[in-house]
Amino acid sequence: MTNKETLPGLTSRTVQVGRRQIFISEMGTGHPLLMLHGGGAGASGLSNYSQNIEKLAERFRVIVADMPGYGRSTKGVDRKDPFGDLAGAMLGLLDALNISSAHLVGNSLGGACALRMALEAPARVSALVLMGPGGVNTTRSLPTPGLKLLLDYYSGEGPTLEKITRFIRQYLVYDGSKVSDAMIQERYQASIDPQVVAAPPLRKPQGIPNLRKWDFTRDPRLTQCQVPTLVLWGSEDKVNRPNGAEALRNRMPDCSVYLFSKTGHWVQWERAEEFNAVTAAFLSCRALR
């Protein structure tokens, strides 16, 4: 695996966005490409995209952010509207970087953030690549076992190495044997940061949550969203159901779908070479708006 901290040409810094500090890493030149990570315990931008940054930076100005609540960014997310809070923060990041329009790549929670950005400010988003995004068909069936485990991580006895190992090896990827102990230990240590434990960005809601307002398939703006979109989904995703891909394709005016066989929730890691090629080709063919 690529050492994410020593990529040639990678620079990192913290950017002030409103009341928050957002940690970003950058590499490459060209049209801006903002990459948004998933919401699993211990997630961060660089760890999420360690196998993708260098290749995509050959064509784009790649910007990898730690979203609020994660990594080295300010902790705390509005649990009443997490997608909206994250989207507002990332649009604020584009403002702080003087970027008028960017391609967005988002995995899971990052995919939900990217899609919300496209609905809130379509002129700011030149193209979307979504990998197993959250918030699709959330009200049509019970949460998946993987999503339940993700939301329960900070409940009960709290975070443990056993919990995160089970989530990553059994639910995040198709073949858990490919995940190293070192990678799991890194995620675990990040997940027990005292600031994160005090304000987990994702956890089981108290009472009966109103999931309707978080379900993109119920948002009337979705059918009017003209942003060119590529949806990538693992056929064996145990966190967000793969039928979400077809739900988006049926509703979005310019949406293509690529389903990866024998792949779980972490497409960009499990199928890195193929993901890099498909993503670069799709984004390179999109006219900049």
N, C-alpha and C positions, 0 to 999 in steps of 0.2 A: 504494500500500500504506500502511496505517496506520503512523504512526511509533510504534513500540512503546514508546519511552522517554518520550513526551509525551502519553499518553492522559490526558484530564482525570479527575482523581480517583484515578489509579493511585498506590499507595504501595508502597514496597519496603523490605525489611529482612532481616536474617539471624537465624535461629532456631537455638538450640542443641538438637540432638537426639542424646543420648548423647555419643559422642566426635566427632560431626560438626557442622559448621556448614551449615545448609540455607538457601539464598537463596530468598526468596519475594516475589511481588508480589500485591497484593490490590486488588479493585475491586468495588463494589456491596454490597448488603445482601440478606438473606434466607437460605435454606438454603445451607449451605456446598457449594461445587462445586470439588473439587480436580482440576486439569488437569495431566496427566503427559505429558511430551514423548517423542519418539522417540529412538533410540540412534545415529543417524548422526553422523559426525564433525562436531564443532563445534556440535552441537545445544544448545539451551537452551529454557527454558520460554517466555520472552517472544517469541523469534524463531519458535518453533513455532506459537504461537497469536496472532500479531500481528493477524490478521484476525477473531478470534473473541471476544476478551476483552470488548470494549466492548458488543457485542450481548448476550452472555450475562449480563453484569453488570446488565442491566436487570431481571433476574428473580432472580439468585442472588448470594451472596457468593462471587465468583470468587477462587480462590487458585491461582496459577500457581507451581509449584516448579521449581527446577533440581534434578534428581535427583542423588544422589551420583555423582561422576565427571564431572559436566558443569557448564558455566556458572560461576557464582560460588560453587558449593557445594564442600564438601570432596571431594577427588579420591580415587579408589580404590574398587573394587567387588570383592566376593568372587567370584572367577571359578569357584569350585566350585559356587556356587548363586547366580548373579546375580539371578534373579527373586526369590528368597527374601530376599536381602540388601536389595534395593531396596524390597520390600514391607514389610519390618520397619522400614526407615528412614522410609517414608511413614506407616505406622501410628504410629510414634514422633512424627512431625510433628503428626499429629492430636492426640495426647496433649498435646504441648507447647502447642498452640493451644486446648486445652480443648474439642475438638470430639468429641462422642460418636458422631456418624454424619454421613456426607457422601456426596453424589453423586460419582462418579469418572468422568472422561473421560480416556482413554488412547490414545495413538497409538503403534503399533509396540512398541518396548520398553516404553513407558509403558502400553500396553495389556496387556502381559504382567504388568507390575507391578500394575496395577489388578485384573486377574483373580486373581492370586495373593493379593492383599489380601482379595478377596471369599471365596476358599476358606479362608484362614487365620482371618479374623475377619468372618464374614458379617453380624453384628449391627452392625458399624461402617460398612457400605456400604449406602446406601439405594437406589442405582441405579447401573448401569454403562452407559457408552457406550464401545465399543471400536472403534478404527479400524485395520484391518489388523494385529491384535495378533500379536506374536511368540509362539513356543512352541505353535503349532497344527499338527498333522500333521508335526512335524519329523523323524520317523523313517520316513516313508512314501516319501520320494523324496530325490534329491540336492538340496542347497541351490540356490536360484535364482541366476542370474548377478548380480542386484543384491545379494543377501545375501553372496555370495562377495566382491564388490568392497568391501562395507562391512567385512567381517571382515579383508580384506587391506590396508586403508588404512594401517595402521601397520607392516606387514611390508615386507620387501625394502628398497627405497630409502627407505621411510618416507613421511610425508605430503607430498603435492605439490599445487599448484594444479590441475594437469592431472587428477590422480586425483579430486579432489573435484568438479571441473567435470563430468567424465564421469559420476560417480555421480548428481549432482543432475539434470543435463539429460537423461541417457539412461535413468536407472533410477528416480529418485525421483518424477518427475512424468510425465504423459502428453505434455504439450507443453512441451519444454524452452525454447522461445523466449520463454516468459512469465517466465522466471527472469532477473532482472537480474544484470549483472556485479557490482554493489555487494553484492547479497545473497550471491553466491558468495564474494566476497572476505571478507565478514564471517564466514561459516562457516569459511573457510580459516584466518583469523587466530585464531579460537577453537580450531581443531583443533590448532594448533601451540603452544599454551600449554605451556611446559616441564613443568608438573606433569601435564598430560594425556599428553604424549608418554612420560613416565616410567612412567605407569600407565594405559594405555588401558582404558576401561571395557568396550569390546567389541573383540575381536581373534580371529584364527583360533586355535582350541585346539591345543595341542601333543599329538601322538599321536592316538589315536582316542577322541573324547569320548563319554561316556555320555549321549546325547541323550534317552534314554527318560525320565529323571527330569525333563527340562525340557518334555516334551510333555503339554500339558494334556488332550489327548484320552485319555491313559492314566491320568489321575488319577481314582480312583473318586469323589472328592468333587464332581466336576463335575456328575454327574447328580443330586446332592442339593442343589445350590446354588440357592436360591430367590430370589436377588437379581434383580429385573427388569433385563433386559439388552437393549441395542440394539447390534447389530453393523453397522458401516458399512465397506464395502470397495470399492475401485476395481476395476472389471472388468479393467483393464490393469495391475494391480499386478505389478511385476517384482521385488519384494523378498520379500513374503510372499504365497503363492498364494491367490487368491480363494476356492478351494474350502474354505478354512478357515472361511469364514462358515457354510456348510452343516454342517460338522462340529460347530461349536458349537451351531447351532440344533437339530441332531438329538439332542444330549446334554443341553442345559440345559433345565430345566423351564419357564422363562419368558424365552424368547429370540426377539427379532424381528431380521430381517435387511433391510438396505437396500443394494442393489448399485448403484453409480454407474457409468454408461456413460462411455467415453472419459475415464477417470480413473485415475491411477496410485496410488502408495502414500500420497500426502499429501492425503487427501480434504479435510481441514479448510482447506487452503490453496487447492487447485485449485477446489473447489466451496464456497467460504466461505459465500456467502449461503444456499445450500440446506442446508449443514451446520448453520449457526446456527439456521435455522428448525426443522429436524427434531430437533436436539438439544434445543432449548428446549421444543418441544412434548412430546417424549417425557418429559423430566425433570419438566415441570410437571404431567403427568398421573399421575405415580407418587406413590402415597400415602407420606408420610414415616413411617418405621418407628422 
